[in-house]
Amino acid sequence: LEAHVHTGGTAGCTKYAAPLPPNTNWSEVRRRLVKEVFGQKSGGVLPKKSQPDEAVDYSEDWIFGNCLCATRGLCKPAECAKPVRVTKLVWQVTVPINESYSISLNSTAFHTFNTSGLSPNSYPPLYPEWPLKPEAPTMRSDTLVIFHNGHSDPCDLRTCGIDFDGTIDWLNRLGYDTISMQMPLYQCNYVGSIGCNHDWFAQWAKQGANVMRFYLEPVIRAVNYAKDVLGYKTVVMAGLSGGGWTTTMAAAIDPRITLSFPIAGSMPCDFRHTSWDFEQYCDQPWAQVANYTSLYVLAALEAGRSSVQVIHEADPCCF
């Protein structure tokens, strides 16, 4: 992969890392990137913890999005619902600021199973038609999809839940088990005294704190949990907007993510756009180790790995 970068930078990105040379040792680049994200004491090794700090099973009435009678107003949404099992997962990430002070933030996720044996047929449109022999959602495959939300609007606890935009329901109906995740300080991770303000991290980053851990450590620990505890063999990751950026970063540092779909999450720094958030700027310390073009290489470096970047030319927001 060859990248041509303008030497003068772009508006909003006055300096950023140049492309790496053809003879680059990409495994070493990944190790250095992991050290930049997780700290020098990590030795370039990803966090190993597998168990979440909290795991709670509960049942939720799931409204299936393919139930046409509800979308057409011909039946009540409750008629298109069945109870499904959900596991709420919480990871606590603690980052030292100095010898006497640390910051801890929780990251909430939700694990749900394949609902293809329970969801109604799309037709007829006048009433929900349920399977004659419904099968309760359960782990039926060795593949898990992690879907990461982005900078949601509203950004606070009003959007705290399993399925912000219907993506999880769609994936479950297709037959995939999922873990849905959210950005730090957004949705279920909202902290009222801070707000949905990623610039809040800048003050701690200036003191040398590894604040990128708040973005990426929950994903790595979710992969650990999926493979070491739940027994999934294949982990796929997708994300939208800020979740697309997280997907790109996570796939670059963790080769266990065999297929990734970052959606409207990033582009090389020599492309002009104005939708940066704190964690995404091209002069961030992590970007001095591996710029976006390098992240794309790392996300598909090993045999059997692929990354599919989705960017819409008419995107009114971001890329």
N, C-alpha and C positions, 0 to 999 in steps of 0.2 A: 504494500500500500504506500503510495507516494503522495506527499502533501506539499503544496506550494504555498508558502506563507509570506505575506507582505511584511517587510522589515519594520515598517513604521507603526504597526498596530492599527486598531480601529477605534472609533468613538466609544467611550465607555470601557475600553480595554487597552490601556496605553502600553502595557508590557506583558508579555506572556512567553511561555516556553517555546522554543523553536522545535521543529520536528526532529526526531531522533535519527541517527545515521543508519544506513542499510545493515551494518554489521552489529546492530544493537542486540545485547543479551536481554531478551524480553522477560525472562524469568527473574533476572536481577532487577529490572525495572519494577516488576510487580512487588518484589520483596521491599524495595525502597519505598514504594507507594504505600504498602501496608504499614511500614514504620512511620511514614509521615502522618497517616490517618490515626493509628493506634498508639503512637509514641515509640521512642527509641527503645524503651525497655521491652517492647513486644518482640524485638529481634526479627521483625518482618514476618511474624507468625500470627495467623488469625486467632481470635478468641476461641477457646475450646468449650466453654460452658454450654451444656445442652439443655438442662432443665430450666423452664421459665421460673420466675420468682413467684408467679401466681398462675394457676390453671383452674378454671371453674367451668364445669359442664352445666348447661341448662337447655331448656326447650323454648323455641320461639316460633310463633305462627308465621310461616313464610308465605308471602304472596308471590305467586309465580308470574313473571312478567309476560309470558306468552299466552296468558288467558285472555282471549280476545273479547269475551263478553264484558269484562271489567273495563278494558281500555275503551270500548265503545259505549260504556254506560248502560249496558243491558243487564248487568248483574252487579252486585256489590263486591268490592275487592275481597271482603272476608269470605265470599263463596269460592274464591280462587286460592285459598290458603290451607296449608296443612302444617302441623307441628314438625319441626326438624330439630336435630340436635346441633348445638353450637358449643364450642369450647372457647371461652375467653382466655387469652394469654396475656400476661404482663411481664415485660422485661424491665428491670431497673438498671439504668446506666449511670454510673458514678464517675465523674471526671475530676481529678485533683486540680485545683487552681494554684495552690502553693502548699507548703508543708502543713499549714494549719486549717485550710479551707478547701472544701470540695462541693461540687454541685451534683445533685441526683435528680434525674428526670425519668418518669415512667414512659414506656412505649407499649401501647395496647394493640393487640392483634386478635383476629377471630379465625378459628379453624372450622371449616364446614366441609361436608362430604358431598360426593356425587349424588344428585337428585334425579338422575335420568329415569329411574324406575318408579318415581313417585309423582313427577310433574304431570299436569294435564296435557292432553293433545291441544294443538293450536286451533283445531276446528272440532265441533261446530262453533260459530261465533255467538250463539244465543245462550249457551250455558257451558259450564266446564265439564269436559268429559275426562274422567279419571281412569287410570289403567285398571283393567279387570283384576289383575293380580299385582297390586302395588308392592314395591320393594322399598323398605325403609332405607334412608341414606346410610351408607356405610363405606368403608375403604375397600374398593373393588379393583384398584390398579396400583401400580408402583410409582405413579407420577403425581407430583404435587405442583400446583401453580401458585406462586406468590404474586399477588397483585398489590401494588403500592399506589395509594392515592397521592394527589399533589396538593397544591395550594388551594384548598377547597373554599367555596364561598356559599354560605357563611362558613367561617373558619373555626367557630367555637363549638361548644358541646351540643349545639342544636343539630350538628351533623355527625355526632358521635354514634356510630352504629356499624353493623356488619357490611352493608351494601350501599354505598353513597350514591351510585349512579346506575345500578342494575347490572354491573359487570360480573359480580360474584354470582348472582342468580343465573346469568347466561352461561358462565363457565361450569357451574354445578349441573345445569340441565344438559350441557354437552357431554357430561360424564367425568369431569375433573374435580378432584378434591382441591381445596384452596386454603390459603392463609391470606387474609386481607390485612394490610398494614397502612399506617398513616404517618405523616411527617411530624417531627418534633414540634410541639407547641400548637399543633392543629388538631381539630376534631376531638377525639377521645384523649389526646395528649395535651389539650388546652390547659394553660395555667393562667388563671385570671389576673394575677398580679404582674404577669409579664405580657400577656396578650399574644396575638399571632404575629410575632415580630422576630424574624430571624436575625435582624441586625443586633438584637440583644446579645448574640453570641460573640460579636466583634470585640467587646470589652474584655472578654475572657481569653479570646484568641491572642490579643495583644500582650497578655501576660504569659503566653506560651502554653496555654491549655489546649489539649487535643479535642477541640469541640466537634470535629467531624465524627467523632465516635457517636455522638447523639443521633446522627443521621444513618450511620452504617452498621454500628454494632448490633442494633435490634435485628437487622436483616441476617447478619452472619449467625447470630444465635438462633434465629428461626430456621436457617438451613441446618444448623447442628441438631436442633430439635427434630426436624423432619427426617433426617437421615439416621441419627443415632438413637432416637427414642421411638419415633413412629414407624421407622423402617422403610421409608420411601427410597427408591433407588435413583429416581430422576427428579431433578428440581428445575422447573421452568420459572422465569420471572418476567413480569410485565409491569409497566407503570405509566401513569399519565402526568405530563407537566413536571412538577417537582418530583413526582414518583418516577417519571421517565429518567430524570437526572440520577435519582437514586439507583435505578435499575442499571444504568450505564456504569456507575461507579462500582456497584456490588458485583456485577458480572466481570469487571476488570480485575478485581482483587480476589474473587473466589471462583476458581475453575470448576467447582462442583455445580455451578449454575450452567447447565449444558446448553440452554436455549434462552435467549433474552429478547424482549420486545420493548425497547424504550420508545414511548410515544410522545412526541412534542417535548422532548426532554433536554436536548442540547444540539449544538452544531459547532463546527470548528471555529476557533476564535477569529479567524480572518474572514468570517461571514458576519455581516453587520446585522445586529438586532438589539432591542432595547429592553428585554424582559428579564434581565439578570436579577437574582436574589443573592443574598450574602454568600451562600455556600457555592454559587456557580461561577463567580468571577474568575477570569482567566489569569489573574495575578495572585490567586490563592496559593499558599505553599504547596498544596498537593499538585496543582497544575504546573508547578515548576519542575516536578518530577516526571509527570506524564500529562501532556496536554490532551484535549479531547480526542484528537486523531489517534493518539497513543492508546487512550482508553478503548477506542473501538477495536484496535488491534488486539488488545489484551482480552477483550470480551469474547473473542473467537480464536484465540491463539492455538489451543490444543486441538488435536484431531477429534472430530465428533462434536465440536462445539460450534454454535452459530449465533449471530446476533442480527436481528432485523430491525433497523431503525425506521420508524414511521413518522414522517413529517408532511403536513398538508400545505400545499402552496397557497391556499386561501385561509390559512389559520389566522383568525382575527386577533389573537392574543400574543403568541409567543415565538414561533419559529416558522 
